[in-house]
Amino acid sequence: MILHIKIHPNSGREEIIKLSEDSYKVYLKKQATGNKANIELLKFLKKYFSKDIKIIKGLKSRNKVIKIGE
């Protein structure tokens, strides 16, 4: 499954909002510097979906393409 995610780093809360079937908005506490937000995003999504998560596109962008499973 492929998802499109827009992250909001350094927001002071952790929350995931489903916008459509394959689109989500995620608020993260960590800052985007030093890859901290990406690491927190992967941990947060792994808890939410209980499957393997991989960032396909957008390592340095707020808009990311995520692959879930296999």
mmCIF file as Biopython writes it, N, C-alpha, C and O atoms, coordinates in Angstrom:
data_model
#
loop_
_atom_site.group_PDB
_atom_site.id
_atom_site.type_symbol
_atom_site.label_atom_id
_atom_site.label_alt_id
_atom_site.label_comp_id
_atom_site.label_asym_id
_atom_site.label_entity_id
_atom_site.label_seq_id
_atom_site.pdbx_PDB_ins_code
_atom_site.Cartn_x
_atom_site.Cartn_y
_atom_site.Cartn_z
_atom_site.occupancy
_atom_site.B_iso_or_equiv
_atom_site.auth_seq_id
_atom_site.auth_asym_id
_atom_site.pdbx_PDB_model_num
ATOM 1   N N  . MET A ? 1  ? 0.841  -1.164 0.000  1.0 0.0 1  A 1 
ATOM 2   C CA . MET A ? 1  ? 0.000  0.000  0.000  1.0 0.0 1  A 1 
ATOM 3   C C  . MET A ? 1  ? 0.897  1.242  0.000  1.0 0.0 1  A 1 
ATOM 4   O O  . MET A ? 1  ? 1.880  1.304  0.739  1.0 0.0 1  A 1 
ATOM 5   N N  . ILE A ? 2  ? 0.557  2.215  -0.822 1.0 0.0 2  A 1 
ATOM 6   C CA . ILE A ? 2  ? 1.295  3.468  -0.937 1.0 0.0 2  A 1 
ATOM 7   C C  . ILE A ? 2  ? 0.448  4.586  -0.332 1.0 0.0 2  A 1 
ATOM 8   O O  . ILE A ? 2  ? -0.738 4.710  -0.636 1.0 0.0 2  A 1 
ATOM 9   N N  . LEU A ? 3  ? 1.067  5.401  0.529  1.0 0.0 3  A 1 
ATOM 10  C CA . LEU A ? 3  ? 0.385  6.522  1.166  1.0 0.0 3  A 1 
ATOM 11  C C  . LEU A ? 3  ? 1.115  7.823  0.885  1.0 0.0 3  A 1 
ATOM 12  O O  . LEU A ? 3  ? 2.338  7.848  0.749  1.0 0.0 3  A 1 
ATOM 13  N N  . HIS A ? 4  ? 0.357  8.889  0.800  1.0 0.0 4  A 1 
ATOM 14  C CA . HIS A ? 4  ? 0.906  10.233 0.674  1.0 0.0 4  A 1 
ATOM 15  C C  . HIS A ? 4  ? 0.694  10.936 2.015  1.0 0.0 4  A 1 
ATOM 16  O O  . HIS A ? 4  ? -0.430 11.037 2.508  1.0 0.0 4  A 1 
ATOM 17  N N  . ILE A ? 5  ? 1.794  11.419 2.594  1.0 0.0 5  A 1 
ATOM 18  C CA . ILE A ? 5  ? 1.736  11.987 3.941  1.0 0.0 5  A 1 
ATOM 19  C C  . ILE A ? 5  ? 2.365  13.365 3.946  1.0 0.0 5  A 1 
ATOM 20  O O  . ILE A ? 5  ? 3.441  13.574 3.385  1.0 0.0 5  A 1 
ATOM 21  N N  . LYS A ? 6  ? 1.684  14.302 4.583  1.0 0.0 6  A 1 
ATOM 22  C CA . LYS A ? 6  ? 2.254  15.629 4.823  1.0 0.0 6  A 1 
ATOM 23  C C  . LYS A ? 6  ? 2.548  15.716 6.305  1.0 0.0 6  A 1 
ATOM 24  O O  . LYS A ? 6  ? 1.650  15.562 7.133  1.0 0.0 6  A 1 
ATOM 25  N N  . ILE A ? 7  ? 3.812  15.963 6.646  1.0 0.0 7  A 1 
ATOM 26  C CA . ILE A ? 7  ? 4.166  16.033 8.061  1.0 0.0 7  A 1 
ATOM 27  C C  . ILE A ? 7  ? 4.307  17.485 8.500  1.0 0.0 7  A 1 
ATOM 28  O O  . ILE A ? 7  ? 4.633  18.371 7.710  1.0 0.0 7  A 1 
ATOM 29  N N  . HIS A ? 8  ? 4.052  17.694 9.776  1.0 0.0 8  A 1 
ATOM 30  C CA . HIS A ? 8  ? 4.210  18.983 10.427 1.0 0.0 8  A 1 
ATOM 31  C C  . HIS A ? 8  ? 5.141  18.775 11.618 1.0 0.0 8  A 1 
ATOM 32  O O  . HIS A ? 8  ? 4.678  18.498 12.725 1.0 0.0 8  A 1 
ATOM 33  N N  . PRO A ? 9  ? 6.468  18.908 11.398 1.0 0.0 9  A 1 
ATOM 34  C CA . PRO A ? 9  ? 7.416  18.692 12.494 1.0 0.0 9  A 1 
ATOM 35  C C  . PRO A ? 9  ? 7.387  19.844 13.493 1.0 0.0 9  A 1 
ATOM 36  O O  . PRO A ? 9  ? 6.938  20.947 13.183 1.0 0.0 9  A 1 
ATOM 37  N N  . ASN A ? 10 ? 7.880  19.561 14.704 1.0 0.0 10 A 1 
ATOM 38  C CA . ASN A ? 10 ? 8.001  20.562 15.758 1.0 0.0 10 A 1 
ATOM 39  C C  . ASN A ? 10 ? 6.656  21.180 16.121 1.0 0.0 10 A 1 
ATOM 40  O O  . ASN A ? 10 ? 6.575  22.377 16.393 1.0 0.0 10 A 1 
ATOM 41  N N  . SER A ? 11 ? 5.595  20.365 16.126 1.0 0.0 11 A 1 
ATOM 42  C CA . SER A ? 11 ? 4.254  20.887 16.378 1.0 0.0 11 A 1 
ATOM 43  C C  . SER A ? 11 ? 3.842  20.794 17.840 1.0 0.0 11 A 1 
ATOM 44  O O  . SER A ? 11 ? 2.848  21.408 18.229 1.0 0.0 11 A 1 
ATOM 45  N N  . GLY A ? 12 ? 4.569  20.050 18.657 1.0 0.0 12 A 1 
ATOM 46  C CA . GLY A ? 12 ? 4.220  19.938 20.069 1.0 0.0 12 A 1 
ATOM 47  C C  . GLY A ? 12 ? 3.200  18.856 20.363 1.0 0.0 12 A 1 
ATOM 48  O O  . GLY A ? 12 ? 2.800  18.686 21.515 1.0 0.0 12 A 1 
ATOM 49  N N  . ARG A ? 13 ? 2.771  18.125 19.352 1.0 0.0 13 A 1 
ATOM 50  C CA . ARG A ? 13 ? 1.811  17.027 19.554 1.0 0.0 13 A 1 
ATOM 51  C C  . ARG A ? 13 ? 2.094  15.922 18.555 1.0 0.0 13 A 1 
ATOM 52  O O  . ARG A ? 13 ? 2.740  16.143 17.531 1.0 0.0 13 A 1 
ATOM 53  N N  . GLU A ? 14 ? 1.609  14.744 18.862 1.0 0.0 14 A 1 
ATOM 54  C CA . GLU A ? 14 ? 1.699  13.615 17.938 1.0 0.0 14 A 1 
ATOM 55  C C  . GLU A ? 14 ? 0.290  13.210 17.567 1.0 0.0 14 A 1 
ATOM 56  O O  . GLU A ? 14 ? -0.486 12.764 18.412 1.0 0.0 14 A 1 
ATOM 57  N N  . GLU A ? 15 ? -0.031 13.368 16.300 1.0 0.0 15 A 1 
ATOM 58  C CA . GLU A ? 15 ? -1.384 13.077 15.856 1.0 0.0 15 A 1 
ATOM 59  C C  . GLU A ? 15 ? -1.354 12.702 14.386 1.0 0.0 15 A 1 
ATOM 60  O O  . GLU A ? 15 ? -0.556 13.239 13.618 1.0 0.0 15 A 1 
ATOM 61  N N  . ILE A ? 16 ? -2.229 11.775 13.992 1.0 0.0 16 A 1 
ATOM 62  C CA . ILE A ? 16 ? -2.367 11.401 12.589 1.0 0.0 16 A 1 
ATOM 63  C C  . ILE A ? 16 ? -3.824 11.635 12.198 1.0 0.0 16 A 1 
ATOM 64  O O  . ILE A ? 16 ? -4.748 11.218 12.895 1.0 0.0 16 A 1 
ATOM 65  N N  . ILE A ? 17 ? -4.004 12.312 11.067 1.0 0.0 17 A 1 
ATOM 66  C CA . ILE A ? 17 ? -5.338 12.642 10.579 1.0 0.0 17 A 1 
ATOM 67  C C  . ILE A ? 17 ? -5.485 12.066 9.179  1.0 0.0 17 A 1 
ATOM 68  O O  . ILE A ? 17 ? -4.676 12.344 8.294  1.0 0.0 17 A 1 
ATOM 69  N N  . LYS A ? 18 ? -6.524 11.263 8.986  1.0 0.0 18 A 1 
ATOM 70  C CA . LYS A ? 18 ? -6.783 10.667 7.680  1.0 0.0 18 A 1 
ATOM 71  C C  . LYS A ? 18 ? -7.572 11.658 6.835  1.0 0.0 18 A 1 
ATOM 72  O O  . LYS A ? 18 ? -8.672 12.063 7.210  1.0 0.0 18 A 1 
ATOM 73  N N  . LEU A ? 19 ? -7.007 12.051 5.687  1.0 0.0 19 A 1 
ATOM 74  C CA . LEU A ? 19 ? -7.675 12.992 4.797  1.0 0.0 19 A 1 
ATOM 75  C C  . LEU A ? 19 ? -8.479 12.273 3.717  1.0 0.0 19 A 1 
ATOM 76  O O  . LEU A ? 19 ? -9.574 12.704 3.356  1.0 0.0 19 A 1 
ATOM 77  N N  . SER A ? 20 ? -7.928 11.176 3.206  1.0 0.0 20 A 1 
ATOM 78  C CA . SER A ? 20 ? -8.605 10.342 2.224  1.0 0.0 20 A 1 
ATOM 79  C C  . SER A ? 20 ? -8.073 8.922  2.373  1.0 0.0 20 A 1 
ATOM 80  O O  . SER A ? 20 ? -7.346 8.628  3.323  1.0 0.0 20 A 1 
ATOM 81  N N  . GLU A ? 21 ? -8.422 8.058  1.462  1.0 0.0 21 A 1 
ATOM 82  C CA . GLU A ? 21 ? -8.026 6.650  1.561  1.0 0.0 21 A 1 
ATOM 83  C C  . GLU A ? 21 ? -6.509 6.466  1.575  1.0 0.0 21 A 1 
ATOM 84  O O  . GLU A ? 21 ? -6.000 5.573  2.253  1.0 0.0 21 A 1 
ATOM 85  N N  . ASP A ? 22 ? -5.779 7.311  0.823  1.0 0.0 22 A 1 
ATOM 86  C CA . ASP A ? 22 ? -4.328 7.150  0.753  1.0 0.0 22 A 1 
ATOM 87  C C  . ASP A ? 22 ? -3.570 8.423  1.127  1.0 0.0 22 A 1 
ATOM 88  O O  . ASP A ? 22 ? -2.398 8.570  0.782  1.0 0.0 22 A 1 
ATOM 89  N N  . SER A ? 23 ? -4.224 9.330  1.823  1.0 0.0 23 A 1 
ATOM 90  C CA . SER A ? 23 ? -3.607 10.600 2.183  1.0 0.0 23 A 1 
ATOM 91  C C  . SER A ? 23 ? -3.801 10.890 3.669  1.0 0.0 23 A 1 
ATOM 92  O O  . SER A ? 23 ? -4.908 10.789 4.198  1.0 0.0 23 A 1 
ATOM 93  N N  . TYR A ? 24 ? -2.701 11.252 4.332  1.0 0.0 24 A 1 
ATOM 94  C CA . TYR A ? 24 ? -2.722 11.519 5.771  1.0 0.0 24 A 1 
ATOM 95  C C  . TYR A ? 24 ? -1.961 12.797 6.083  1.0 0.0 24 A 1 
ATOM 96  O O  . TYR A ? 24 ? -1.091 13.220 5.322  1.0 0.0 24 A 1 
ATOM 97  N N  . LYS A ? 25 ? -2.299 13.401 7.207  1.0 0.0 25 A 1 
ATOM 98  C CA . LYS A ? 25 ? -1.561 14.529 7.755  1.0 0.0 25 A 1 
ATOM 99  C C  . LYS A ? 25 ? -1.056 14.073 9.118  1.0 0.0 25 A 1 
ATOM 100 O O  . LYS A ? 25 ? -1.828 13.564 9.931  1.0 0.0 25 A 1 
ATOM 101 N N  . VAL A ? 26 ? 0.246  14.257 9.371  1.0 0.0 26 A 1 
ATOM 102 C CA . VAL A ? 26 ? 0.848  13.775 10.614 1.0 0.0 26 A 1 
ATOM 103 C C  . VAL A ? 26 ? 1.560  14.931 11.315 1.0 0.0 26 A 1 
ATOM 104 O O  . VAL A ? 26 ? 2.375  15.633 10.716 1.0 0.0 26 A 1 
ATOM 105 N N  . TYR A ? 27 ? 1.240  15.112 12.588 1.0 0.0 27 A 1 
ATOM 106 C CA . TYR A ? 27 ? 1.896  16.106 13.427 1.0 0.0 27 A 1 
ATOM 107 C C  . TYR A ? 27 ? 2.911  15.399 14.309 1.0 0.0 27 A 1 
ATOM 108 O O  . TYR A ? 27 ? 2.590  14.397 14.948 1.0 0.0 27 A 1 
ATOM 109 N N  . LEU A ? 28 ? 4.142  15.917 14.347 1.0 0.0 28 A 1 
ATOM 110 C CA . LEU A ? 28 ? 5.224  15.299 15.103 1.0 0.0 28 A 1 
ATOM 111 C C  . LEU A ? 28 ? 5.846  16.304 16.065 1.0 0.0 28 A 1 
ATOM 112 O O  . LEU A ? 28 ? 5.873  17.503 15.789 1.0 0.0 28 A 1 
ATOM 113 N N  . LYS A ? 29 ? 6.341  15.811 17.189 1.0 0.0 29 A 1 
ATOM 114 C CA . LYS A ? 29 ? 6.991  16.668 18.182 1.0 0.0 29 A 1 
ATOM 115 C C  . LYS A ? 29 ? 8.423  17.023 17.821 1.0 0.0 29 A 1 
ATOM 116 O O  . LYS A ? 29 ? 8.893  18.113 18.149 1.0 0.0 29 A 1 
ATOM 117 N N  . LYS A ? 30 ? 9.119  16.122 17.153 1.0 0.0 30 A 1 
ATOM 118 C CA . LYS A ? 30 ? 10.537 16.322 16.837 1.0 0.0 30 A 1 
ATOM 119 C C  . LYS A ? 30 ? 10.728 17.347 15.720 1.0 0.0 30 A 1 
ATOM 120 O O  . LYS A ? 30 ? 9.840  17.571 14.898 1.0 0.0 30 A 1 
ATOM 121 N N  . GLN A ? 31 ? 11.914 17.964 15.714 1.0 0.0 31 A 1 
ATOM 122 C CA . GLN A ? 31 ? 12.277 18.908 14.666 1.0 0.0 31 A 1 
ATOM 123 C C  . GLN A ? 31 ? 12.733 18.158 13.416 1.0 0.0 31 A 1 
ATOM 124 O O  . GLN A ? 31 ? 13.093 16.983 13.479 1.0 0.0 31 A 1 
ATOM 125 N N  . ALA A ? 32 ? 12.711 18.841 12.303 1.0 0.0 32 A 1 
ATOM 126 C CA . ALA A ? 32 ? 13.105 18.224 11.037 1.0 0.0 32 A 1 
ATOM 127 C C  . ALA A ? 32 ? 14.620 18.126 10.876 1.0 0.0 32 A 1 
ATOM 128 O O  . ALA A ? 32 ? 15.091 17.436 9.972  1.0 0.0 32 A 1 
ATOM 129 N N  . THR A ? 33 ? 15.383 18.788 11.714 1.0 0.0 33 A 1 
ATOM 130 C CA . THR A ? 33 ? 16.840 18.760 11.586 1.0 0.0 33 A 1 
ATOM 131 C C  . THR A ? 33 ? 17.415 17.415 12.017 1.0 0.0 33 A 1 
ATOM 132 O O  . THR A ? 33 ? 16.900 16.768 12.929 1.0 0.0 33 A 1 
ATOM 133 N N  . GLY A ? 34 ? 18.474 17.014 11.356 1.0 0.0 34 A 1 
ATOM 134 C CA . GLY A ? 34 ? 19.171 15.785 11.728 1.0 0.0 34 A 1 
ATOM 135 C C  . GLY A ? 34 ? 18.362 14.524 11.527 1.0 0.0 34 A 1 
ATOM 136 O O  . GLY A ? 34 ? 18.621 13.516 12.184 1.0 0.0 34 A 1 
ATOM 137 N N  . ASN A ? 35 ? 17.378 14.555 10.627 1.0 0.0 35 A 1 
ATOM 138 C CA . ASN A ? 35 ? 16.570 13.372 10.303 1.0 0.0 35 A 1 
ATOM 139 C C  . ASN A ? 35 ? 15.697 12.914 11.479 1.0 0.0 35 A 1 
ATOM 140 O O  . ASN A ? 35 ? 15.137 11.818 11.427 1.0 0.0 35 A 1 
ATOM 141 N N  . LYS A ? 36 ? 15.569 13.714 12.519 1.0 0.0 36 A 1 
ATOM 142 C CA . LYS A ? 36 ? 14.797 13.329 13.708 1.0 0.0 36 A 1 
ATOM 143 C C  . LYS A ? 36 ? 13.320 13.130 13.392 1.0 0.0 36 A 1 
ATOM 144 O O  . LYS A ? 36 ? 12.700 12.190 13.890 1.0 0.0 36 A 1 
ATOM 145 N N  . ALA A ? 37 ? 12.748 14.013 12.563 1.0 0.0 37 A 1 
ATOM 146 C CA . ALA A ? 37 ? 11.321 13.904 12.237 1.0 0.0 37 A 1 
ATOM 147 C C  . ALA A ? 37 ? 11.036 12.645 11.417 1.0 0.0 37 A 1 
ATOM 148 O O  . ALA A ? 37 ? 10.003 12.005 11.614 1.0 0.0 37 A 1 
ATOM 149 N N  . ASN A ? 38 ? 11.939 12.279 10.496 1.0 0.0 38 A 1 
ATOM 150 C CA . ASN A ? 38 ? 11.738 11.062 9.699  1.0 0.0 38 A 1 
ATOM 151 C C  . ASN A ? 38 ? 11.757 9.816  10.583 1.0 0.0 38 A 1 
ATOM 152 O O  . ASN A ? 38 ? 10.942 8.911  10.406 1.0 0.0 38 A 1 
ATOM 153 N N  . ILE A ? 39 ? 12.676 9.776  11.520 1.0 0.0 39 A 1 
ATOM 154 C CA . ILE A ? 39 ? 12.769 8.626  12.426 1.0 0.0 39 A 1 
ATOM 155 C C  . ILE A ? 39 ? 11.517 8.526  13.291 1.0 0.0 39 A 1 
ATOM 156 O O  . ILE A ? 39 ? 10.965 7.441  13.475 1.0 0.0 39 A 1 
ATOM 157 N N  . GLU A ? 40 ? 11.073 9.664  13.819 1.0 0.0 40 A 1 
ATOM 158 C CA . GLU A ? 40 ? 9.859  9.660  14.635 1.0 0.0 40 A 1 
ATOM 159 C C  . GLU A ? 40 ? 8.634  9.283  13.802 1.0 0.0 40 A 1 
ATOM 160 O O  . GLU A ? 40 ? 7.744  8.583  14.284 1.0 0.0 40 A 1 
ATOM 161 N N  . LEU A ? 41 ? 8.591  9.752  12.539 1.0 0.0 41 A 1 
ATOM 162 C CA . LEU A ? 41 ? 7.479  9.405  11.651 1.0 0.0 41 A 1 
ATOM 163 C C  . LEU A ? 41 ? 7.405  7.903  11.427 1.0 0.0 41 A 1 
ATOM 164 O O  . LEU A ? 41 ? 6.323  7.321  11.500 1.0 0.0 41 A 1 
ATOM 165 N N  . LEU A ? 42 ? 8.543  7.266  11.153 1.0 0.0 42 A 1 
ATOM 166 C CA . LEU A ? 42 ? 8.550  5.823  10.923 1.0 0.0 42 A 1 
ATOM 167 C C  . LEU A ? 42 ? 8.097  5.051  12.161 1.0 0.0 42 A 1 
ATOM 168 O O  . LEU A ? 42 ? 7.343  4.085  12.043 1.0 0.0 42 A 1 
ATOM 169 N N  . LYS A ? 43 ? 8.545  5.465  13.342 1.0 0.0 43 A 1 
ATOM 170 C CA . LYS A ? 43 ? 8.122  4.809  14.588 1.0 0.0 43 A 1 
ATOM 171 C C  . LYS A ? 43 ? 6.636  4.994  14.824 1.0 0.0 43 A 1 
ATOM 172 O O  . LYS A ? 43 ? 5.939  4.055  15.209 1.0 0.0 43 A 1 
ATOM 173 N N  . PHE A ? 44 ? 6.150  6.209  14.593 1.0 0.0 44 A 1 
ATOM 174 C CA . PHE A ? 44 ? 4.746  6.538  14.824 1.0 0.0 44 A 1 
ATOM 175 C C  . PHE A ? 44 ? 3.839  5.751  13.876 1.0 0.0 44 A 1 
ATOM 176 O O  . PHE A ? 44 ? 2.819  5.211  14.304 1.0 0.0 44 A 1 
ATOM 177 N N  . LEU A ? 45 ? 4.202  5.681  12.595 1.0 0.0 45 A 1 
ATOM 178 C CA . LEU A ? 45 ? 3.393  4.946  11.629 1.0 0.0 45 A 1 
ATOM 179 C C  . LEU A ? 45 ? 3.449  3.445  11.857 1.0 0.0 45 A 1 
ATOM 180 O O  . LEU A ? 45 ? 2.470  2.744  11.602 1.0 0.0 45 A 1 
ATOM 181 N N  . LYS A ? 46 ? 4.585  2.940  12.337 1.0 0.0 46 A 1 
ATOM 182 C CA . LYS A ? 46 ? 4.695  1.510  12.633 1.0 0.0 46 A 1 
ATOM 183 C C  . LYS A ? 46 ? 3.725  1.123  13.747 1.0 0.0 46 A 1 
ATOM 184 O O  . LYS A ? 46 ? 3.119  0.052  13.697 1.0 0.0 46 A 1 
ATOM 185 N N  . LYS A ? 47 ? 3.576  1.995  14.759 1.0 0.0 47 A 1 
ATOM 186 C CA . LYS A ? 47 ? 2.598  1.741  15.826 1.0 0.0 47 A 1 
ATOM 187 C C  . LYS A ? 47 ? 1.176  1.803  15.289 1.0 0.0 47 A 1 
ATOM 188 O O  . LYS A ? 47 ? 0.327  0.998  15.674 1.0 0.0 47 A 1 
ATOM 189 N N  . TYR A ? 48 ? 0.914  2.754  14.404 1.0 0.0 48 A 1 
ATOM 190 C CA . TYR A ? 48 ? -0.433 2.984  13.874 1.0 0.0 48 A 1 
ATOM 191 C C  . TYR A ? 48 ? -0.880 1.858  12.940 1.0 0.0 48 A 1 
ATOM 192 O O  . TYR A ? 48 ? -2.017 1.395  13.034 1.0 0.0 48 A 1 
ATOM 193 N N  . PHE A ? 49 ? 0.002  1.411  12.040 1.0 0.0 49 A 1 
ATOM 194 C CA . PHE A ? 49 ? -0.358 0.402  11.048 1.0 0.0 49 A 1 
ATOM 195 C C  . PHE A ? 49 ? 0.104  -1.005 11.409 1.0 0.0 49 A 1 
ATOM 196 O O  . PHE A ? 49 ? -0.387 -1.969 10.824 1.0 0.0 49 A 1 
ATOM 197 N N  . SER A ? 50 ? 1.025  -1.155 12.347 1.0 0.0 50 A 1 
ATOM 198 C CA . SER A ? 50 ? 1.559  -2.453 12.779 1.0 0.0 50 A 1 
ATOM 199 C C  . SER A ? 50 ? 2.167  -3.249 11.617 1.0 0.0 50 A 1 
ATOM 200 O O  . SER A ? 50 ? 2.037  -4.472 11.562 1.0 0.0 50 A 1 
ATOM 201 N N  . LYS A ? 51 ? 2.820  -2.558 10.704 1.0 0.0 51 A 1 
ATOM 202 C CA . LYS A ? 51 ? 3.486  -3.202 9.574  1.0 0.0 51 A 1 
ATOM 203 C C  . LYS A ? 51 ? 4.796  -2.480 9.301  1.0 0.0 51 A 1 
ATOM 204 O O  . LYS A ? 51 ? 5.070  -1.430 9.883  1.0 0.0 51 A 1 
ATOM 205 N N  . ASP A ? 52 ? 5.608  -3.052 8.407  1.0 0.0 52 A 1 
ATOM 206 C CA . ASP A ? 52 ? 6.864  -2.408 8.023  1.0 0.0 52 A 1 
ATOM 207 C C  . ASP A ? 52 ? 6.580  -1.148 7.215  1.0 0.0 52 A 1 
ATOM 208 O O  . ASP A ? 52 ? 5.682  -1.134 6.373  1.0 0.0 52 A 1 
ATOM 209 N N  . ILE A ? 53 ? 7.342  -0.099 7.471  1.0 0.0 53 A 1 
ATOM 210 C CA . ILE A ? 53 ? 7.154  1.202  6.832  1.0 0.0 53 A 1 
ATOM 211 C C  . ILE A ? 53 ? 8.459  1.614  6.153  1.0 0.0 53 A 1 
ATOM 212 O O  . ILE A ? 53 ? 9.540  1.409  6.704  1.0 0.0 53 A 1 
ATOM 213 N N  . LYS A ? 54 ? 8.358  2.195  4.957  1.0 0.0 54 A 1 
ATOM 214 C CA . LYS A ? 54 ? 9.541  2.675  4.245  1.0 0.0 54 A 1 
ATOM 215 C C  . LYS A ? 54 ? 9.188  3.977  3.532  1.0 0.0 54 A 1 
ATOM 216 O O  . LYS A ? 54 ? 8.138  4.085  2.898  1.0 0.0 54 A 1 
ATOM 217 N N  . ILE A ? 55 ? 10.086 4.970  3.643  1.0 0.0 55 A 1 
ATOM 218 C CA . ILE A ? 55 ? 9.901  6.226  2.931  1.0 0.0 55 A 1 
ATOM 219 C C  . ILE A ? 55 ? 10.451 6.051  1.515  1.0 0.0 55 A 1 
ATOM 220 O O  . ILE A ? 55 ? 11.637 5.777  1.335  1.0 0.0 55 A 1 
ATOM 221 N N  . ILE A ? 56 ? 9.589  6.211  0.516  1.0 0.0 56 A 1 
ATOM 222 C CA . ILE A ? 56 ? 9.992  6.055  -0.879 1.0 0.0 56 A 1 
ATOM 223 C C  . ILE A ? 56 ? 10.485 7.382  -1.452 1.0 0.0 56 A 1 
ATOM 224 O O  . ILE A ? 56 ? 11.526 7.431  -2.108 1.0 0.0 56 A 1 
ATOM 225 N N  . LYS A ? 57 ? 9.731  8.461  -1.202 1.0 0.0 57 A 1 
ATOM 226 C CA . LYS A ? 57 ? 10.080 9.782  -1.717 1.0 0.0 57 A 1 
ATOM 227 C C  . LYS A ? 57 ? 9.895  10.811 -0.620 1.0 0.0 57 A 1 
ATOM 228 O O  . LYS A ? 57 ? 9.033  10.654 0.245  1.0 0.0 57 A 1 
ATOM 229 N N  . GLY A ? 58 ? 10.705 11.869 -0.651 1.0 0.0 58 A 1 
ATOM 230 C CA . GLY A ? 58 ? 10.505 12.989 0.235  1.0 0.0 58 A 1 
ATOM 231 C C  . GLY A ? 58 ? 11.289 12.961 1.528  1.0 0.0 58 A 1 
ATOM 232 O O  . GLY A ? 58 ? 10.800 13.432 2.555  1.0 0.0 58 A 1 
ATOM 233 N N  . LEU A ? 59 ? 12.500 12.416 1.502  1.0 0.0 59 A 1 
ATOM 234 C CA . LEU A ? 59 ? 13.303 12.371 2.723  1.0 0.0 59 A 1 
ATOM 235 C C  . LEU A ? 59 ? 13.587 13.765 3.279  1.0 0.0 59 A 1 
ATOM 236 O O  . LEU A ? 59 ? 13.707 13.934 4.493  1.0 0.0 59 A 1 
ATOM 237 N N  . LYS A ? 60 ? 13.693 14.755 2.408  1.0 0.0 60 A 1 
ATOM 238 C CA . LYS A ? 60 ? 13.986 16.114 2.853  1.0 0.0 60 A 1 
ATOM 239 C C  . LYS A ? 60 ? 12.805 17.058 2.624  1.0 0.0 60 A 1 
ATOM 240 O O  . LYS A ? 60 ? 12.980 18.276 2.604  1.0 0.0 60 A 1 
ATOM 241 N N  . SER A ? 61 ? 11.626 16.511 2.454  1.0 0.0 61 A 1 
ATOM 242 C CA . SER A ? 61 ? 10.430 17.300 2.186  1.0 0.0 61 A 1 
ATOM 243 C C  . SER A ? 61 ? 9.359  17.006 3.235  1.0 0.0 61 A 1 
ATOM 244 O O  . SER A ? 61 ? 9.400  15.968 3.895  1.0 0.0 61 A 1 
ATOM 245 N N  . ARG A ? 62 ? 8.419  17.905 3.384  1.0 0.0 62 A 1 
ATOM 246 C CA . ARG A ? 62 ? 7.285  17.650 4.281  1.0 0.0 62 A 1 
ATOM 247 C C  . ARG A ? 62 ? 6.260  16.722 3.637  1.0 0.0 62 A 1 
ATOM 248 O O  . ARG A ? 62 ? 5.479  16.073 4.332  1.0 0.0 62 A 1 
ATOM 249 N N  . ASN A ? 63 ? 6.264  16.661 2.313  1.0 0.0 63 A 1 
ATOM 250 C CA . ASN A ? 63 ? 5.375  15.755 1.583  1.0 0.0 63 A 1 
ATOM 251 C C  . ASN A ? 63 ? 6.140  14.475 1.282  1.0 0.0 63 A 1 
ATOM 252 O O  . ASN A ? 63 ? 7.161  14.489 0.595  1.0 0.0 63 A 1 
ATOM 253 N N  . LYS A ? 64 ? 5.631  13.382 1.804  1.0 0.0 64 A 1 
ATOM 254 C CA . LYS A ? 64 ? 6.330  12.101 1.683  1.0 0.0 64 A 1 
ATOM 255 C C  . LYS A ? 64 ? 5.440  11.052 1.049  1.0 0.0 64 A 1 
ATOM 256 O O  . LYS A ? 64 ? 4.216  11.094 1.170  1.0 0.0 64 A 1 
ATOM 257 N N  . VAL A ? 65 ? 6.081  10.109 0.370  1.0 0.0 65 A 1 
ATOM 258 C CA . VAL A ? 65 ? 5.402  8.927  -0.164 1.0 0.0 65 A 1 
ATOM 259 C C  . VAL A ? 65 ? 5.929  7.753  0.646  1.0 0.0 65 A 1 
ATOM 260 O O  . VAL A ? 65 ? 7.135  7.511  0.701  1.0 0.0 65 A 1 
ATOM 261 N N  . ILE A ? 66 ? 5.018  7.033  1.269  1.0 0.0 66 A 1 
ATOM 262 C CA . ILE A ? 66 ? 5.349  5.949  2.187  1.0 0.0 66 A 1 
ATOM 263 C C  . ILE A ? 66 ? 4.817  4.624  1.642  1.0 0.0 66 A 1 
ATOM 264 O O  . ILE A ? 66 ? 3.695  4.552  1.140  1.0 0.0 66 A 1 
ATOM 265 N N  . LYS A ? 67 ? 5.631  3.586  1.748  1.0 0.0 67 A 1 
ATOM 266 C CA . LYS A ? 67 ? 5.177  2.242  1.392  1.0 0.0 67 A 1 
ATOM 267 C C  . LYS A ? 67 ? 4.966  1.451  2.678  1.0 0.0 67 A 1 
ATOM 268 O O  . LYS A ? 67 ? 5.838  1.402  3.546  1.0 0.0 67 A 1 
ATOM 269 N N  . ILE A ? 68 ? 3.795  0.835  2.782  1.0 0.0 68 A 1 
ATOM 270 C CA . ILE A ? 68 ? 3.456  0.049  3.980  1.0 0.0 68 A 1 
ATOM 271 C C  . ILE A ? 68 ? 3.377  -1.419 3.588  1.0 0.0 68 A 1 
ATOM 272 O O  . ILE A ? 68 ? 2.765  -1.783 2.584  1.0 0.0 68 A 1 
ATOM 273 N N  . GLY A ? 69 ? 4.010  -2.251 4.407  1.0 0.0 69 A 1 
ATOM 274 C CA . GLY A ? 69 ? 4.029  -3.697 4.131  1.0 0.0 69 A 1 
ATOM 275 C C  . GLY A ? 69 ? 5.222  -4.058 3.283  1.0 0.0 69 A 1 
ATOM 276 O O  . GLY A ? 69 ? 6.030  -3.200 2.929  1.0 0.0 69 A 1 
ATOM 277 N N  . GLU A ? 70 ? 5.329  -5.333 2.957  1.0 0.0 70 A 1 
ATOM 278 C CA . GLU A ? 70 ? 6.418  -5.916 2.177  1.0 0.0 70 A 1 
ATOM 279 C C  . GLU A ? 70 ? 7.431  -4.902 1.836  1.0 0.0 70 A 1 
ATOM 280 O O  . GLU A ? 70 ? 8.423  -5.217 1.178  1.0 0.0 70 A 1 
#
